[in-house]
């Protein structure tokens, strides 16, 4: 597992969480 793939998944998860809170 590469660090970049993990970072990408984490970033997407964070974006979704922020999007839900903002909505």
PyMOL Python script that loads the backbone (N, CA, C, O; Angstrom):
from pymol import cmd

cmd.read_pdbstr("""\
ATOM      1  N   UNK A   1       0.862  -1.203   0.000  1.00  0.00           N
ATOM      2  CA  UNK A   1       0.000   0.000   0.000  1.00  0.00           C
ATOM      3  C   UNK A   1       0.888   1.239   0.000  1.00  0.00           C
ATOM      4  O   UNK A   1       1.780   1.380   0.837  1.00  0.00           O
ATOM      5  N   UNK A   2       0.633   2.125  -0.942  1.00  0.00           N
ATOM      6  CA  UNK A   2       1.441   3.340  -1.023  1.00  0.00           C
ATOM      7  C   UNK A   2       0.837   4.451  -0.178  1.00  0.00           C
ATOM      8  O   UNK A   2      -0.375   4.506   0.030  1.00  0.00           O
ATOM      9  N   UNK A   3       1.704   5.335   0.304  1.00  0.00           N
ATOM     10  CA  UNK A   3       1.252   6.434   1.164  1.00  0.00           C
ATOM     11  C   UNK A   3       0.313   7.373   0.407  1.00  0.00           C
ATOM     12  O   UNK A   3      -0.647   7.895   0.973  1.00  0.00           O
ATOM     13  N   UNK A   4       0.598   7.577  -0.862  1.00  0.00           N
ATOM     14  CA  UNK A   4      -0.228   8.508  -1.645  1.00  0.00           C
ATOM     15  C   UNK A   4      -1.663   8.011  -1.756  1.00  0.00           C
ATOM     16  O   UNK A   4      -2.602   8.799  -1.644  1.00  0.00           O
ATOM     17  N   UNK A   5      -1.841   6.722  -1.973  1.00  0.00           N
ATOM     18  CA  UNK A   5      -3.200   6.191  -2.095  1.00  0.00           C
ATOM     19  C   UNK A   5      -3.957   6.374  -0.786  1.00  0.00           C
ATOM     20  O   UNK A   5      -5.142   6.710  -0.794  1.00  0.00           O
ATOM     21  N   UNK A   6      -3.280   6.156   0.335  1.00  0.00           N
ATOM     22  CA  UNK A   6      -3.918   6.341   1.644  1.00  0.00           C
ATOM     23  C   UNK A   6      -4.280   7.805   1.830  1.00  0.00           C
ATOM     24  O   UNK A   6      -5.390   8.135   2.246  1.00  0.00           O
ATOM     25  N   UNK A   7      -3.329   8.678   1.518  1.00  0.00           N
ATOM     26  CA  UNK A   7      -3.566  10.116   1.684  1.00  0.00           C
ATOM     27  C   UNK A   7      -4.764  10.550   0.837  1.00  0.00           C
ATOM     28  O   UNK A   7      -5.579  11.362   1.274  1.00  0.00           O
ATOM     29  N   UNK A   8      -4.863  10.005  -0.371  1.00  0.00           N
ATOM     30  CA  UNK A   8      -5.974  10.369  -1.254  1.00  0.00           C
ATOM     31  C   UNK A   8      -7.302   9.930  -0.635  1.00  0.00           C
ATOM     32  O   UNK A   8      -8.271  10.688  -0.632  1.00  0.00           O
ATOM     33  N   UNK A   9      -7.339   8.707  -0.114  1.00  0.00           N
ATOM     34  CA  UNK A   9      -8.587   8.215   0.489  1.00  0.00           C
ATOM     35  C   UNK A   9      -8.964   9.067   1.695  1.00  0.00           C
ATOM     36  O   UNK A   9     -10.128   9.422   1.879  1.00  0.00           O
ATOM     37  N   UNK A  10      -7.968   9.388   2.510  1.00  0.00           N
ATOM     38  CA  UNK A  10      -8.230  10.196   3.707  1.00  0.00           C
ATOM     39  C   UNK A  10      -8.754  11.566   3.297  1.00  0.00           C
ATOM     40  O   UNK A  10      -9.698  12.081   3.896  1.00  0.00           O
ATOM     41  N   UNK A  11      -8.140  12.152   2.277  1.00  0.00           N
ATOM     42  CA  UNK A  11      -8.556  13.480   1.833  1.00  0.00           C
ATOM     43  C   UNK A  11     -10.000  13.449   1.326  1.00  0.00           C
ATOM     44  O   UNK A  11     -10.783  14.353   1.617  1.00  0.00           O
ATOM     45  N   UNK A  12     -10.345  12.409   0.570  1.00  0.00           N
ATOM     46  CA  UNK A  12     -11.713  12.300   0.065  1.00  0.00           C
ATOM     47  C   UNK A  12     -12.689  12.161   1.225  1.00  0.00           C
ATOM     48  O   UNK A  12     -13.769  12.753   1.220  1.00  0.00           O
ATOM     49  N   UNK A  13     -12.292  11.367   2.223  1.00  0.00           N
ATOM     50  CA  UNK A  13     -13.153  11.182   3.395  1.00  0.00           C
ATOM     51  C   UNK A  13     -13.343  12.503   4.128  1.00  0.00           C
ATOM     52  O   UNK A  13     -14.449  12.826   4.562  1.00  0.00           O
ATOM     53  N   UNK A  14     -12.275  13.256   4.263  1.00  0.00           N
ATOM     54  CA  UNK A  14     -12.341  14.551   4.951  1.00  0.00           C
ATOM     55  C   UNK A  14     -13.236  15.507   4.167  1.00  0.00           C
ATOM     56  O   UNK A  14     -14.052  16.224   4.747  1.00  0.00           O
ATOM     57  N   UNK A  15     -13.077  15.512   2.852  1.00  0.00           N
ATOM     58  CA  UNK A  15     -13.890  16.412   2.033  1.00  0.00           C
ATOM     59  C   UNK A  15     -15.372  16.100   2.208  1.00  0.00           C
ATOM     60  O   UNK A  15     -16.194  17.011   2.314  1.00  0.00           O
ATOM     61  N   UNK A  16     -15.711  14.814   2.237  1.00  0.00           N
ATOM     62  CA  UNK A  16     -17.117  14.430   2.399  1.00  0.00           C
ATOM     63  C   UNK A  16     -17.625  14.899   3.752  1.00  0.00           C
ATOM     64  O   UNK A  16     -18.730  15.431   3.855  1.00  0.00           O
ATOM     65  N   UNK A  17     -16.831  14.706   4.777  1.00  0.00           N
ATOM     66  CA  UNK A  17     -17.244  15.102   6.130  1.00  0.00           C
ATOM     67  C   UNK A  17     -17.485  16.610   6.177  1.00  0.00           C
ATOM     68  O   UNK A  17     -18.488  17.070   6.723  1.00  0.00           O
ATOM     69  N   UNK A  18     -16.563  17.369   5.602  1.00  0.00           N
ATOM     70  CA  UNK A  18     -16.708  18.827   5.607  1.00  0.00           C
ATOM     71  C   UNK A  18     -17.944  19.229   4.807  1.00  0.00           C
ATOM     72  O   UNK A  18     -18.687  20.124   5.211  1.00  0.00           O
ATOM     73  N   UNK A  19     -18.159  18.573   3.685  1.00  0.00           N
ATOM     74  CA  UNK A  19     -19.297  18.899   2.841  1.00  0.00           C
ATOM     75  C   UNK A  19     -20.601  18.650   3.601  1.00  0.00           C
ATOM     76  O   UNK A  19     -21.545  19.434   3.498  1.00  0.00           O
ATOM     77  N   UNK A  20     -20.647  17.565   4.357  1.00  0.00           N
ATOM     78  CA  UNK A  20     -21.863  17.249   5.122  1.00  0.00           C
ATOM     79  C   UNK A  20     -22.086  18.292   6.204  1.00  0.00           C
ATOM     80  O   UNK A  20     -23.218  18.723   6.422  1.00  0.00           O
ATOM     81  N   UNK A  21     -21.035  18.699   6.879  1.00  0.00           N
ATOM     82  CA  UNK A  21     -21.176  19.684   7.960  1.00  0.00           C
ATOM     83  C   UNK A  21     -21.633  21.028   7.398  1.00  0.00           C
ATOM     84  O   UNK A  21     -22.463  21.707   8.003  1.00  0.00           O
ATOM     85  N   UNK A  22     -21.098  21.408   6.250  1.00  0.00           N
ATOM     86  CA  UNK A  22     -21.436  22.702   5.657  1.00  0.00           C
ATOM     87  C   UNK A  22     -22.890  22.703   5.185  1.00  0.00           C
ATOM     88  O   UNK A  22     -23.596  23.698   5.350  1.00  0.00           O
ATOM     89  N   UNK A  23     -23.331  21.608   4.609  1.00  0.00           N
ATOM     90  CA  UNK A  23     -24.696  21.547   4.083  1.00  0.00           C
ATOM     91  C   UNK A  23     -25.706  21.809   5.190  1.00  0.00           C
ATOM     92  O   UNK A  23     -26.912  21.799   4.941  1.00  0.00           O
TER      93      UNK A  23
END
""", "prot")
cmd.dss("prot")
cmd.show_as("cartoon", "prot")
cmd.util.cbc("prot")
cmd.orient("prot")
